[in-house]
């Protein structure tokens, strides 16, 4: 097959928040997707709330796609740092969306299950009413609204319980505590679905490569639904740990920010639109832990 002029130009993908969990997983996939030219920018390289810097960067680089992995994710701290959370999770997202729209750059923004109140009895669809119960959730929801306002052609992906071997997350915390503590107590009355960041990264690149852009909001997580306690038990079992993992209630583990009691996401739309496969949470957890460098 001959090479056309179109084939020779690689699509340029800008990844903001490149030192976070999802950003680092996208970096891991760079060699597996040679058709793309990736630009990975950390918060230090391009702080997305410094709007003039962002404008200058886009004018110089002209990316074809922006995957915004940058976010303020300290859920409890956000309750006392509301202004900063909104600046990064909302205002900056609106600016990125506006710049993408002006520059004809397709925008993928990552959001969260915390936009919901957690009172549902069935998995949330993309059309369910949002009613965030925390500053973090409210700031992310405002970011969604601004993204759609300034770039109606964008894609927003809501995800939940994200973990990987990078950054701070529940799995890494459990691995550390299983080494340090004689027993663990973990909340058993919050139900959701974990998301291995490597799977989410793969899904995002699959959407871009499908050449079937359909704007809107999409849900993505691994399949199944579990409590944080069941998640911790599975981690302990896969690590062959004998440390007891005990169930407690949310009331017994008070936090500054309110967490949704139920936040399972319905993934029908993303699978039907883009053919994105949804991997089982336990298989993905086992795959993540197989790369683990922690000693047993």
C-alpha positions as CSV (number, residue, x, y, z in Angstrom):
1,X,0.0,0.0,0.0
2,X,1.4,3.4,-0.9
3,X,1.9,6.2,1.6
4,X,-0.2,9.3,1.0
5,X,0.7,12.7,2.0
6,X,-2.0,12.5,4.7
7,X,-0.4,9.4,6.3
8,X,3.0,11.1,6.7
9,X,1.7,13.8,9.1
10,X,1.4,12.4,12.6
11,X,-1.5,13.7,14.7
12,X,-0.1,15.8,17.6
13,X,-1.6,14.9,21.0
14,X,-1.0,17.3,23.9
15,X,-1.3,15.7,27.4
16,X,-1.6,18.2,30.3
17,X,-1.1,17.0,33.9
18,X,1.4,14.5,32.5
19,X,2.9,13.6,35.9
20,X,-0.5,12.4,37.3
21,X,-1.7,8.8,37.2
22,X,-3.5,9.1,33.9
23,X,-0.8,11.2,32.3
24,X,1.9,8.7,33.3
25,X,-0.1,5.8,31.9
26,X,-0.5,7.6,28.6
27,X,3.2,8.1,28.6
28,X,3.6,4.3,29.1
29,X,1.6,3.8,25.9
30,X,3.5,6.2,23.7
31,X,5.6,3.6,21.9
32,X,2.5,1.4,21.3
33,X,0.8,4.3,19.4
34,X,3.5,5.4,16.9
35,X,0.9,7.1,14.7
36,X,0.7,9.9,17.2
37,X,3.2,12.6,18.2
38,X,2.8,13.1,21.9
39,X,3.6,16.2,23.9
40,X,3.6,15.5,27.7
41,X,3.4,18.6,29.9
42,X,3.4,18.5,33.7
43,X,2.0,21.2,36.0
44,X,5.5,22.7,36.1
45,X,5.8,22.7,32.3
46,X,2.4,24.2,31.7
47,X,0.2,25.2,34.7
48,X,-3.2,25.3,33.0
49,X,-4.5,28.1,35.3
50,X,-1.8,30.4,33.8
51,X,-4.0,31.3,30.9
52,X,-1.6,33.4,28.9
53,X,1.0,30.7,28.9
54,X,-1.5,28.2,27.6
55,X,-2.5,30.5,24.8
56,X,1.1,31.1,23.8
57,X,1.8,27.3,23.9
58,X,-1.1,26.5,21.6
59,X,-0.1,29.3,19.2
60,X,3.4,27.8,18.9
61,X,2.6,24.0,18.8
62,X,-0.9,23.7,17.2
63,X,-1.9,20.3,18.7
64,X,-4.6,18.3,17.0
65,X,-5.9,16.8,20.3
66,X,-5.7,17.9,23.9
67,X,-6.2,15.3,26.7
68,X,-6.6,17.2,29.9
69,X,-5.4,15.1,32.8
70,X,-4.6,18.1,34.9
71,X,-6.8,18.5,38.0
72,X,-7.0,19.4,41.6
73,X,-7.7,16.0,43.1
74,X,-7.2,16.5,46.9
75,X,-10.8,15.8,47.7
76,X,-10.7,16.7,51.4
77,X,-8.3,19.6,51.1
78,X,-10.6,21.2,48.4
79,X,-13.1,21.9,51.2
80,X,-10.6,24.5,52.6
81,X,-9.0,25.4,49.2
82,X,-12.1,26.1,47.3
83,X,-10.7,28.9,45.2
84,X,-7.8,26.9,44.0
85,X,-9.9,23.9,43.3
86,X,-12.3,26.0,41.1
87,X,-9.4,27.7,39.4
88,X,-7.9,24.4,38.2
89,X,-11.0,22.2,37.8
90,X,-13.3,24.8,36.4
91,X,-11.9,28.1,35.2
92,X,-8.8,26.6,33.6
93,X,-10.9,24.0,31.8
94,X,-13.1,26.7,30.3
95,X,-10.0,28.5,29.0
96,X,-8.6,25.2,27.5
97,X,-12.0,24.5,25.9
98,X,-12.1,28.0,24.4
99,X,-8.6,27.8,23.1
100,X,-9.2,24.3,21.6
101,X,-12.3,25.6,19.9
102,X,-10.4,28.6,18.4
103,X,-7.5,26.4,17.3
104,X,-9.6,23.6,15.9
105,X,-8.0,21.2,18.4
106,X,-10.2,18.4,19.6
107,X,-10.6,18.4,23.4
108,X,-10.9,15.4,25.8
109,X,-11.5,16.3,29.4
110,X,-11.6,13.9,32.3
111,X,-14.2,14.3,35.0
112,X,-15.5,12.3,38.0
113,X,-18.3,10.3,39.6
114,X,-18.3,13.0,42.3
115,X,-20.6,15.1,40.2
116,X,-23.4,12.8,41.5
117,X,-25.0,12.8,44.9
118,X,-24.6,9.0,45.4
119,X,-28.3,8.4,46.2
120,X,-29.1,6.3,43.1
121,X,-30.1,2.7,43.2
122,X,-28.7,1.8,39.7
123,X,-25.7,2.8,37.7
124,X,-25.6,6.4,36.7
125,X,-26.1,7.3,33.0
126,X,-24.6,10.4,31.4
127,X,-28.1,12.0,31.4
128,X,-28.7,11.7,35.1
129,X,-29.0,14.8,37.1
130,X,-25.8,16.1,38.7
131,X,-25.8,17.2,42.3
132,X,-22.3,17.2,43.7
133,X,-21.9,17.0,47.5
134,X,-18.4,18.3,47.9
135,X,-16.2,21.2,46.7
136,X,-14.2,18.8,44.6
137,X,-17.3,17.4,42.9
138,X,-18.8,20.9,42.4
139,X,-15.6,22.3,40.9
140,X,-15.4,19.3,38.5
141,X,-19.0,19.7,37.5
142,X,-18.5,23.4,36.8
143,X,-15.5,22.4,34.6
144,X,-17.8,20.1,32.6
145,X,-20.3,23.0,32.1
146,X,-17.6,25.4,31.0
147,X,-16.0,22.8,28.7
148,X,-19.3,22.3,26.9
149,X,-20.1,26.0,26.8
150,X,-16.8,27.0,25.2
151,X,-16.2,23.9,23.1
152,X,-19.5,22.1,22.3
153,X,-17.4,19.6,20.2
154,X,-15.5,18.4,23.2
155,X,-15.6,14.9,24.8
156,X,-15.9,14.6,28.6
157,X,-15.1,11.3,30.2
158,X,-16.4,10.7,33.7
159,X,-14.5,8.1,35.7
160,X,-14.3,6.7,39.2
161,X,-11.9,5.3,41.8
162,X,-8.9,5.8,39.6
163,X,-5.7,3.9,40.6
164,X,-2.3,2.9,39.1
165,X,1.2,2.3,40.3
166,X,1.8,6.1,39.9
167,X,0.8,8.9,42.2
168,X,-1.4,8.8,45.3
169,X,-4.3,6.4,45.2
170,X,-6.2,3.8,47.2
171,X,-4.3,0.8,45.9
172,X,-0.9,2.2,46.7
173,X,-2.1,3.3,50.1
174,X,-3.4,-0.2,50.8
175,X,-0.2,-1.8,49.7
176,X,1.7,0.4,52.1
177,X,-0.6,-0.1,55.0
178,X,-0.6,-3.9,54.5
179,X,3.1,-3.7,55.1
180,X,2.9,-1.4,58.1
181,X,-0.3,-2.3,60.1
182,X,-1.4,-5.4,62.0
183,X,-5.0,-4.8,60.7
184,X,-6.9,-2.4,58.5
185,X,-10.4,-0.9,58.7
186,X,-12.0,0.1,55.4
187,X,-15.4,1.7,54.6
188,X,-17.8,-0.9,53.4
189,X,-20.9,1.2,52.7
190,X,-19.6,3.2,49.8
191,X,-20.2,1.3,46.5
192,X,-18.5,2.1,43.2
193,X,-16.3,0.7,40.5
194,X,-12.5,1.0,40.3
195,X,-10.7,2.3,37.2
196,X,-7.2,1.2,36.3
197,X,-5.7,4.3,34.8
198,X,-3.9,2.2,32.1
199,X,-7.3,1.0,30.9
200,X,-8.6,4.5,30.8
201,X,-5.5,5.7,28.9
202,X,-6.0,2.9,26.3
203,X,-9.7,3.8,26.0
204,X,-8.9,7.5,25.3
205,X,-6.4,6.7,22.6
206,X,-8.9,4.2,21.1
207,X,-11.4,7.0,20.8
208,X,-9.0,9.3,19.1
209,X,-7.8,6.6,16.7
210,X,-11.3,5.4,15.8
211,X,-11.7,8.6,13.6
212,X,-15.4,8.6,14.8
213,X,-15.5,11.7,16.9
214,X,-18.8,12.2,18.6
215,X,-18.9,15.0,21.2
216,X,-20.6,14.7,24.6
217,X,-20.3,13.2,28.0
218,X,-19.3,9.5,28.4
219,X,-18.8,7.3,31.5
220,X,-15.8,4.9,31.9
221,X,-14.7,2.6,34.6
222,X,-13.8,-1.1,34.9
223,X,-16.9,-3.4,35.1
224,X,-18.5,-4.6,38.3
225,X,-19.4,-2.9,41.5
226,X,-17.8,-3.2,44.9
227,X,-17.3,-1.4,48.2
228,X,-13.9,0.1,49.3
229,X,-13.7,-2.7,51.8
230,X,-14.1,-5.4,49.1
231,X,-11.5,-3.6,47.0
232,X,-9.1,-3.6,49.9
233,X,-9.8,-7.4,50.6
234,X,-9.1,-8.1,46.9
235,X,-5.8,-6.2,47.1
236,X,-4.7,-8.1,50.2
237,X,-5.7,-11.5,48.6
238,X,-3.7,-10.8,45.4
239,X,-0.7,-9.8,47.6
240,X,-1.1,-13.0,49.7
241,X,-1.3,-10.8,52.7
242,X,-2.6,-12.3,56.0
243,X,-3.4,-8.8,57.5
244,X,-7.1,-8.7,58.5
245,X,-9.2,-6.1,56.6
246,X,-12.2,-5.1,58.7
247,X,-15.4,-3.4,57.5
248,X,-16.5,-0.1,59.0
249,X,-19.2,2.5,58.1
250,X,-18.7,5.9,56.6
251,X,-19.8,7.4,60.0
252,X,-16.8,5.6,61.6
253,X,-14.4,7.2,59.2
254,X,-15.3,10.9,59.0
255,X,-13.8,13.0,56.2
256,X,-13.9,16.7,55.4
257,X,-15.5,16.0,52.0
258,X,-18.7,14.0,51.5
259,X,-18.2,10.9,49.3
260,X,-21.1,9.5,47.2
261,X,-22.5,6.4,48.9
262,X,-23.2,4.9,45.4
263,X,-21.4,6.0,42.3
264,X,-21.4,3.1,39.8
265,X,-21.3,4.4,36.2
266,X,-23.3,3.0,33.3
267,X,-20.8,2.4,30.4
268,X,-23.3,1.5,27.7
269,X,-22.8,4.8,25.8
270,X,-19.0,4.6,25.4
271,X,-19.1,1.0,24.3
272,X,-21.9,1.5,21.8
273,X,-20.4,4.7,20.4
274,X,-16.7,3.9,20.2
275,X,-16.5,0.1,20.7
276,X,-14.4,0.7,23.8
277,X,-14.0,-2.6,25.7
278,X,-14.8,-2.5,29.5
279,X,-12.4,-4.8,31.4
280,X,-13.3,-6.5,34.7
281,X,-12.1,-4.7,37.8
282,X,-10.5,-7.7,39.4
283,X,-8.6,-8.7,36.2
284,X,-7.3,-5.1,35.9
285,X,-6.3,-5.0,39.5
286,X,-4.4,-8.2,39.1
287,X,-2.7,-6.8,36.0
288,X,-1.7,-3.7,37.9
289,X,-0.3,-5.6,40.9
290,X,1.7,-7.9,38.6
291,X,3.9,-4.8,37.8
292,X,4.1,-4.0,41.5
293,X,7.6,-3.6,43.0
294,X,6.5,-3.7,46.6
295,X,7.8,-6.7,48.5
296,X,5.2,-9.2,49.7
